Amino acid sequence: MCLCINPACPQPYYSENDKDRFCKSCGSQLELLGRYRVIRLLSDKTGFGKVYEIHEHSTSKILKVLHEDLSNDAKAVELFRQQADVPQIDSYFQYRTRNGLVLHCIAMAKIDSFDSEQWLQKRRSHPTAQETAQQQSQIKQISQTKLHTSLPPSAKQSKEVPLTALFAAMLVSLGLLNAIAFATGYPKFVALPSQGQFPQRKGKIDYFPYEEGRDNQGRIAKFNIAVLSVEYKWLVGSNFQIKYNDQVISLEVLKLNLEQEGIQKIMKNPSEIISVGMASCEGNVEVEQRRAFERSKQIQVLAKKLFSNTPSVKGYRLLNLGRFQRSNCQTNQEATAYQRSVILIGVKKQSANVILDEALRDRLENKPFGDFKLRDYSLGSADKFRTIISNLSEK
């Protein structure tokens, strides 16, 4: 089997590609750099792109491919390319598909001489005090090189664990890659839970495509999610001001920025828009739940202005998720990527008489986006979770 890595290829696993130089389905070159042939996909859940097994003649190696949505992001490419300095890297190169898309690639030797899965399972549950101290020291060191992403366990073999080769995989298993991403000021490479949906970067917007949710009768609605940039956060203690990097801006300025991003096209013809309100741990639960509700109302005003000329949109709803309630929450520090973000949810009903609240909660609980978890919010439980319908004409 020879696999085509063109993201736009309609049949990347085309059965007749084995001995050809060009994909029978899309016409893209199958021999990368004239020496590598892609055998199989190992992982598409790394947070940065995809990991493949490749063959150079009879030698099995690893290929990392940066996600196509990041191909034109200079900082993302810079961080990705820095992996080329890591031992056992063959080469960094660019691959151009038949349709002109440029993919950033790194080929590397398979990491041998360790059984990472067995080692990680042991250390995941019982890290020693010495290992914890070493991890803190190594985070400091690795933040200077910004990025050393992990390989899937299936790509690793044998019995001993050289820490330098394995460190990034260890970080992912211990949940420490978030710290590196935020320490380097670049949250696009935040490690996400294995079941979490990975974002597609649309300009500054983190977009999560439509996924099904089901009510208790199995009736279906689909929901997509737009996080209106990791750079736009609610100002601590405010329900009408947004912090944009080091500046404080109004919702009207945010509206102009979102129009430039093309948010209407990004949302892909929803029938309803849900404005999500949530608050961090800035005060007690009752105060923050009220603040989250006020934020959802402000987002709805913004949404109605943005989608007033979108024919598919027939209604609006509010969703108040309440206060972020993890025990490690601090007012001036975020435990997750999106806990103070401005968020919109698009709706497409698939079944007649679907109970939308049940279907939405099912989607968020069983197909969560990013590192979001319903249980982190005071109004996320089944008995408290509900949307509030708003008429189109209401302002």
C-alpha positions in Angstrom: 0.0 0.0 0.0 1.2 3.5 -0.9 -0.6 6.4 0.6 -1.1 9.9 -0.9 -0.7 12.7 1.7 -2.5 15.4 -0.3 -5.3 16.6 2.1 -7.5 17.2 -0.9 -7.1 13.8 -2.5 -10.5 12.0 -2.9 -8.9 8.5 -2.6 -5.6 8.7 -0.7 -5.6 4.9 -0.3 -6.1 4.2 -4.0 -5.3 0.5 -4.5 -3.3 1.0 -7.7 -0.9 3.5 -6.2 1.6 0.9 -5.0 4.1 1.0 -7.9 3.3 4.3 -9.5 5.2 7.6 -9.0 2.0 9.7 -9.1 -1.3 9.2 -7.4 -4.0 7.7 -9.7 -6.7 9.7 -7.8 -5.3 13.3 -7.6 -2.0 13.3 -9.6 0.2 14.3 -6.7 3.7 12.8 -6.5 4.0 9.6 -4.4 7.8 9.5 -4.0 8.6 12.3 -1.7 12.0 13.8 -2.5 12.3 10.9 -4.9 13.1 8.5 -1.9 10.2 8.2 0.5 7.0 6.3 0.0 4.2 6.7 2.5 2.9 3.4 3.9 0.3 4.2 6.5 -1.1 6.9 8.8 0.0 6.5 12.4 -1.7 9.4 14.0 -3.8 12.5 13.2 -4.3 13.5 16.8 -1.0 15.2 17.6 -2.3 18.7 17.6 0.2 19.9 14.9 -0.7 17.7 12.0 -0.3 14.0 11.0 2.3 11.3 11.5 2.9 8.6 8.9 5.1 5.6 8.5 7.3 5.9 5.4 9.8 3.6 3.6 13.1 4.6 2.2 14.0 1.6 0.1 13.5 -1.2 2.7 14.0 1.1 5.8 11.0 2.1 7.8 10.9 5.7 9.0 8.6 8.4 10.3 7.1 11.4 8.5 5.6 14.3 10.3 3.4 16.7 8.2 2.3 20.1 9.5 -1.4 20.7 9.3 -2.3 22.4 6.0 -4.2 25.2 7.8 -0.9 26.2 9.4 1.2 26.0 6.2 1.1 29.8 5.8 1.5 30.6 9.4 5.1 31.8 9.7 5.4 31.2 13.5 3.9 27.7 13.3 6.3 26.8 10.5 9.2 28.2 12.4 8.3 26.1 15.5 7.8 23.0 13.3 11.1 23.4 11.5 13.0 23.6 14.8 12.4 19.9 15.2 14.9 19.4 12.5 17.6 20.1 15.1 16.4 17.1 17.2 18.6 14.0 16.9 17.4 11.3 14.5 15.9 13.8 12.1 16.6 13.0 8.5 15.5 16.2 6.8 13.0 19.0 6.7 11.4 19.6 3.3 8.4 21.1 1.5 6.1 18.9 -0.6 3.9 20.5 -3.2 0.7 18.7 -4.2 -0.8 18.5 -7.7 -3.3 21.3 -6.8 -0.5 23.6 -5.5 -0.8 23.1 -1.8 2.6 23.3 0.0 3.0 20.9 3.0 5.8 21.2 5.5 7.4 17.8 6.2 10.0 16.3 8.5 11.4 12.8 7.9 13.1 11.0 10.7 14.3 7.6 11.8 12.1 5.4 13.9 13.1 5.8 17.5 14.4 2.4 18.6 15.7 1.0 21.8 12.7 1.6 24.0 9.2 0.4 24.7 7.6 3.8 25.3 4.1 2.6 25.9 5.0 0.3 28.8 7.3 3.0 30.2 4.7 5.8 29.9 2.0 3.7 31.5 4.2 3.1 34.5 5.3 6.7 34.9 1.9 8.2 34.1 0.5 6.9 37.4 3.6 7.0 39.6 6.2 9.7 38.8 8.9 9.9 41.5 9.8 13.1 43.2 13.2 13.1 41.4 11.4 12.6 38.0 9.0 15.5 38.8 12.0 17.8 39.5 13.7 16.6 36.3 10.5 17.3 34.4 10.4 20.8 35.6 14.0 21.3 34.6 13.5 19.8 31.2 10.4 21.9 30.5 12.6 24.9 31.1 15.2 23.6 28.6 12.7 22.5 26.0 10.9 25.9 26.1 14.1 27.3 24.6 13.7 25.2 21.5 9.9 25.8 21.5 8.7 22.4 20.2 9.5 18.7 20.1 6.2 17.0 19.4 5.5 13.4 20.2 5.4 10.2 18.2 2.6 7.7 18.6 3.4 4.6 20.7 2.9 2.3 17.6 5.9 4.0 16.0 8.3 3.1 18.9 10.0 -0.2 19.7 12.3 -2.1 22.1 13.1 -1.9 25.7 15.1 1.1 27.1 14.0 4.7 27.3 16.5 7.5 26.3 14.8 10.6 27.8 15.9 13.0 25.1 14.3 11.0 22.4 11.1 10.4 24.4 10.7 13.6 26.3 7.9 15.1 24.1 5.9 11.9 24.3 6.3 12.0 28.1 5.1 15.6 28.1 2.0 14.6 26.3 1.2 11.7 28.6 1.8 13.9 31.7 -0.3 16.7 30.3 2.7 19.1 30.4 2.8 20.1 26.7 0.2 22.9 27.5 2.9 24.5 29.7 5.3 24.6 26.9 2.8 26.0 24.4 1.8 28.8 26.8 5.4 29.4 27.9 6.4 30.0 24.3 3.4 32.2 23.7 2.0 29.9 21.1 -1.1 27.9 22.1 -1.7 26.3 18.7 0.3 23.3 19.8 -1.5 22.8 23.1 -1.9 19.1 23.8 -5.5 18.1 23.6 -7.3 15.1 25.1 -7.4 12.1 22.8 -11.2 12.3 22.4 -11.1 16.1 21.9 -11.8 17.5 18.4 -8.8 19.4 17.0 -9.3 23.0 15.7 -9.0 24.1 12.2 -7.3 27.5 12.2 -9.4 29.9 10.0 -7.4 33.2 10.2 -7.5 33.9 14.0 -10.6 31.7 14.6 -10.3 28.2 16.0 -13.0 26.3 14.1 -14.4 22.9 15.0 -16.5 21.3 12.2 -20.1 20.0 12.5 -20.5 16.9 14.7 -23.6 15.0 15.6 -25.4 15.1 18.9 -28.4 13.0 19.8 -31.3 13.5 22.2 -32.6 10.7 24.4 -34.8 9.4 21.5 -31.8 9.2 19.2 -32.9 12.2 17.1 -30.0 14.1 15.6 -28.8 17.7 15.3 -25.3 18.8 14.1 -23.3 21.5 15.8 -20.1 23.3 14.9 -18.1 25.6 17.1 -16.2 28.8 16.5 -13.8 30.0 19.2 -13.3 33.6 18.2 -9.6 33.5 18.5 -7.4 32.4 21.4 -6.2 36.0 21.3 -9.6 37.4 22.2 -10.5 36.8 25.9 -13.0 38.3 28.2 -11.4 40.9 30.4 -11.3 39.6 34.0 -14.3 40.9 35.8 -16.0 42.4 32.7 -19.0 41.4 30.7 -18.6 43.9 27.9 -14.9 44.3 27.3 -12.5 41.9 25.5 -8.7 41.6 26.1 -6.8 41.3 22.8 -3.2 40.5 23.6 -2.3 43.5 25.8 -5.1 45.8 24.6 -8.7 46.1 25.9 -11.2 46.4 23.1 -15.0 46.7 22.8 -17.3 44.2 21.3 -17.9 46.5 18.4 -14.2 46.4 17.5 -14.3 42.6 17.8 -17.3 42.6 15.4 -15.2 44.5 12.8 -12.4 42.0 13.2 -14.7 39.0 12.8 -16.2 40.5 9.7 -12.7 40.7 8.2 -12.1 37.1 9.2 -15.3 36.0 7.3 -17.0 34.4 10.2 -20.3 34.2 8.3 -18.7 31.9 5.7 -16.7 29.9 8.3 -19.9 28.9 10.1 -21.2 27.2 7.0 -24.9 28.0 6.9 -26.2 27.2 10.3 -30.0 27.4 11.0 -29.4 28.8 14.5 -26.6 30.5 16.3 -26.0 29.8 20.0 -24.0 32.4 22.0 -22.0 30.8 24.8 -21.4 32.5 28.1 -18.9 31.3 30.7 -16.7 32.8 33.3 -13.5 31.9 35.0 -13.0 31.6 38.8 -13.0 35.4 39.3 -15.6 35.4 42.1 -18.1 33.1 43.9 -20.3 30.8 41.9 -23.5 32.9 41.9 -21.7 36.1 40.8 -19.8 34.3 38.0 -22.9 32.5 36.8 -24.6 35.9 36.4 -21.5 37.3 34.7 -21.5 34.3 32.3 -25.2 35.0 31.5 -24.5 38.7 30.8 -21.6 37.7 28.5 -23.8 35.3 26.6 -26.3 38.1 26.0 -23.5 40.4 24.8 -22.2 37.7 22.4 -25.8 37.3 21.1 -26.0 41.0 20.3 -22.7 40.6 18.4 -24.0 37.5 16.6 -27.2 39.1 15.5 -25.2 41.9 13.9 -22.8 39.5 12.2 -25.5 37.1 10.8 -28.3 39.6 10.1 -27.8 39.1 6.3 -27.2 35.3 6.5 -30.3 33.7 5.0 -29.9 30.3 6.6 -30.0 31.7 10.2 -33.6 31.5 11.5 -33.0 31.8 15.2 -30.7 32.5 18.1 -30.2 31.0 21.5 -28.2 31.7 24.7 -26.2 29.0 26.5 -24.9 29.9 30.0 -22.3 27.4 31.2 -21.6 29.3 34.4 -18.3 29.4 36.3 -15.2 27.4 35.6 -14.9 25.1 38.7 -11.7 23.1 38.6 -9.9 23.2 41.9 -6.6 24.4 40.4 -8.3 27.5 38.8 -6.6 30.8 39.5 -8.0 34.2 38.5 -4.9 35.4 36.6 -4.0 32.0 35.0 -6.0 29.8 32.6 -6.2 26.1 33.2 -7.6 25.4 29.7 -7.3 27.1 26.3 -10.9 28.4 26.0 -12.3 29.1 29.5 -12.6 32.9 28.9 -13.0 32.8 25.2 -15.8 34.2 23.0 -17.6 31.2 21.5 -20.4 30.7 19.0 -22.1 27.4 18.2 -23.8 26.7 14.8 -26.8 24.4 14.6 -28.2 22.2 11.8 -31.2 20.0 12.7 -31.1 16.6 11.1 -34.2 15.0 12.7 -37.7 16.4 13.1 -38.7 17.2 16.7 -35.1 16.8 18.0 -34.7 18.1 21.6 -31.9 20.5 20.9 -30.6 20.9 24.4 -30.2 17.2 24.8 -28.5 16.8 21.4 -26.1 19.8 22.1 -25.1 18.4 25.5 -24.5 15.0 24.0 -22.2 16.6 21.3 -20.3 18.7 23.9 -19.9 15.8 26.3 -19.1 12.9 23.9 -17.4 14.9 21.1 -15.8 17.8 23.0 -13.8 20.5 21.2 -10.2 21.1 22.2 -9.6 20.7 25.9 -13.1 21.7 26.8 -15.0 19.5 29.3 -18.6 20.1 30.4 -17.9 19.0 33.9 -15.5 22.0 34.3 -18.5 24.4 34.4 -21.0 24.9 37.2 -24.1 24.8 34.8 -22.8 21.9 32.6 -24.6 19.1 34.4 -27.6 17.4 32.8 -30.1 19.0 35.3 -28.8 22.5 34.8 -27.8 22.6 31.1 -30.3 24.5 28.9 -30.4 27.0 26.1 -32.7 30.1 26.0 -34.5 30.8 22.7 -34.4 34.4 21.4 -36.5 35.8 18.6 -34.8 37.1 15.4 -36.4 40.5 15.9 -35.1 41.0 19.4 -32.1 43.3 19.8 
